């Protein structure tokens, strides 16, 4: 169940990253159109995110752990999106900041948590 949760959360994050940031590449598009298209993309995202969280929670993953997994996946997806789609470089300070956020996730899954 962990693998299904991870895969579904990854797919959901790809859609949500496009919903949140994809419109920035099309600044000439009317704001209402960008909002509407982003909303449609987010609707698809929810079709993956809701089952991912249900499956994960039913498998014993806590909500805090699910949120942490989602955030770490988001950073990875965002890095790829930023470089490949937006054509923006990942600066060293971004990578260190993202790495520190990801390192913080270790505390959520720490063996001493129980």
C-alpha positions as a Markdown table, in Angstrom:
| # | Residue | x | y | z |
|---|---|---|---|---|
| 1 | Unk | 0.0 | 0.0 | 0.0 |
| 2 | Unk | 2.9 | 2.4 | 0.6 |
| 3 | Unk | 3.9 | 2.1 | -3.1 |
| 4 | Unk | 0.4 | 2.8 | -4.3 |
| 5 | Unk | 0.3 | 5.8 | -2.0 |
| 6 | Unk | 3.6 | 7.1 | -3.2 |
| 7 | Unk | 2.7 | 6.7 | -6.9 |
| 8 | Unk | -0.7 | 8.3 | -6.6 |
| 9 | Unk | 0.8 | 11.2 | -4.6 |
| 10 | Unk | 3.5 | 11.7 | -7.2 |
| 11 | Unk | 0.9 | 11.8 | -10.1 |
| 12 | Unk | -1.3 | 14.1 | -8.0 |
| 13 | Unk | 1.7 | 16.4 | -7.4 |
| 14 | Unk | 2.5 | 16.6 | -11.1 |
| 15 | Unk | -1.0 | 17.9 | -11.8 |
| 16 | Unk | -1.1 | 20.2 | -8.9 |
| 17 | Unk | 2.3 | 21.8 | -9.8 |
| 18 | Unk | 0.9 | 22.5 | -13.2 |
| 19 | Unk | -2.3 | 23.9 | -11.7 |
| 20 | Unk | -0.4 | 26.2 | -9.4 |
| 21 | Unk | 2.5 | 27.3 | -11.6 |
| 22 | Unk | 1.9 | 26.3 | -15.2 |
| 23 | Unk | -0.1 | 29.4 | -16.0 |
| 24 | Unk | 3.0 | 31.6 | -15.2 |
| 25 | Unk | 4.4 | 30.6 | -18.6 |
| 26 | Unk | 1.3 | 32.2 | -20.3 |
| 27 | Unk | 1.1 | 35.6 | -18.8 |
| 28 | Unk | -0.9 | 36.9 | -21.7 |
| 29 | Unk | -3.8 | 34.6 | -20.8 |
| 30 | Unk | -6.7 | 36.3 | -19.0 |
| 31 | Unk | -6.7 | 35.8 | -15.3 |
| 32 | Unk | -10.1 | 34.3 | -15.3 |
| 33 | Unk | -9.0 | 31.7 | -17.9 |
| 34 | Unk | -5.9 | 30.9 | -15.9 |
| 35 | Unk | -8.0 | 30.3 | -12.8 |
| 36 | Unk | -10.5 | 28.2 | -14.7 |
| 37 | Unk | -7.9 | 26.0 | -16.3 |
| 38 | Unk | -6.0 | 25.7 | -13.1 |
| 39 | Unk | -9.1 | 24.6 | -11.3 |
| 40 | Unk | -9.8 | 22.0 | -14.0 |
| 41 | Unk | -6.3 | 20.6 | -13.6 |
| 42 | Unk | -6.7 | 20.6 | -9.8 |
| 43 | Unk | -9.9 | 18.6 | -10.2 |
| 44 | Unk | -7.9 | 15.9 | -11.9 |
| 45 | Unk | -5.2 | 16.2 | -9.2 |
| 46 | Unk | -7.8 | 15.4 | -6.5 |
| 47 | Unk | -8.8 | 12.2 | -8.4 |
| 48 | Unk | -5.3 | 11.0 | -7.5 |
| 49 | Unk | -4.7 | 12.7 | -4.1 |
| 50 | Unk | -7.9 | 11.6 | -2.4 |
| 51 | Unk | -7.4 | 7.8 | -3.1 |
| 52 | Unk | -3.7 | 8.2 | -2.2 |
| 53 | Unk | -4.5 | 9.5 | 1.2 |
| 54 | Unk | -7.3 | 7.0 | 1.8 |
| 55 | Unk | -5.1 | 4.1 | 0.8 |
| 56 | Unk | -2.2 | 5.3 | 2.8 |
| 57 | Unk | -4.3 | 6.0 | 5.9 |
| 58 | Unk | -6.0 | 2.7 | 5.7 |
| 59 | Unk | -2.5 | 1.1 | 5.5 |
| 60 | Unk | -1.5 | 2.8 | 8.8 |
| 61 | Unk | 0.2 | 5.9 | 7.6 |
| 62 | Unk | -0.7 | 8.8 | 9.8 |
| 63 | Unk | -2.1 | 12.1 | 8.5 |
| 64 | Unk | 1.1 | 13.9 | 9.5 |
| 65 | Unk | 3.2 | 11.3 | 7.7 |
| 66 | Unk | 0.9 | 11.6 | 4.6 |
| 67 | Unk | 1.4 | 15.3 | 4.6 |
| 68 | Unk | 5.1 | 15.0 | 5.0 |
| 69 | Unk | 5.4 | 12.5 | 2.1 |
| 70 | Unk | 3.3 | 14.9 | 0.0 |
| 71 | Unk | 5.6 | 17.8 | 0.7 |
| 72 | Unk | 8.8 | 15.9 | 0.0 |
| 73 | Unk | 7.3 | 14.7 | -3.3 |
| 74 | Unk | 6.2 | 18.2 | -4.1 |
| 75 | Unk | 9.7 | 19.5 | -3.8 |
| 76 | Unk | 11.1 | 16.8 | -6.1 |
| 77 | Unk | 8.3 | 17.4 | -8.7 |
| 78 | Unk | 8.7 | 21.1 | -8.4 |
| 79 | Unk | 12.5 | 20.9 | -9.1 |
| 80 | Unk | 11.9 | 18.9 | -12.3 |
| 81 | Unk | 9.0 | 21.2 | -13.3 |
| 82 | Unk | 11.1 | 24.4 | -12.7 |
| 83 | Unk | 14.0 | 23.2 | -14.8 |
| 84 | Unk | 12.2 | 21.4 | -17.6 |
| 85 | Unk | 9.0 | 23.3 | -18.1 |
| 86 | Unk | 9.7 | 26.8 | -16.8 |
| 87 | Unk | 13.4 | 26.7 | -17.9 |
| 88 | Unk | 14.5 | 28.2 | -14.6 |
| 89 | Unk | 17.8 | 27.1 | -13.0 |
| 90 | Unk | 17.9 | 25.5 | -9.6 |
| 91 | Unk | 20.2 | 27.7 | -7.6 |
| 92 | Unk | 22.4 | 26.3 | -4.9 |
| 93 | Unk | 20.5 | 28.1 | -2.2 |
| 94 | Unk | 17.2 | 26.6 | -3.4 |
| 95 | Unk | 18.6 | 23.1 | -3.3 |
| 96 | Unk | 20.0 | 23.6 | 0.2 |
| 97 | Unk | 16.6 | 25.0 | 1.4 |
| 98 | Unk | 14.7 | 22.1 | -0.2 |
| 99 | Unk | 17.2 | 19.7 | 1.2 |
| 100 | Unk | 16.7 | 21.1 | 4.7 |
| 101 | Unk | 12.9 | 20.8 | 4.4 |
| 102 | Unk | 13.3 | 17.2 | 3.2 |
| 103 | Unk | 15.8 | 16.5 | 6.1 |
| 104 | Unk | 13.1 | 17.7 | 8.5 |
| 105 | Unk | 10.8 | 15.0 | 7.2 |
| 106 | Unk | 13.1 | 12.5 | 8.9 |
| 107 | Unk | 11.8 | 13.5 | 12.2 |
| 108 | Unk | 8.3 | 12.6 | 11.2 |
| 109 | Unk | 9.4 | 9.1 | 10.3 |
| 110 | Unk | 12.0 | 8.8 | 13.1 |
| 111 | Unk | 12.2 | 5.4 | 14.9 |
| 112 | Unk | 12.0 | 7.1 | 18.2 |
| 113 | Unk | 8.5 | 8.5 | 17.4 |
| 114 | Unk | 6.6 | 5.9 | 19.3 |
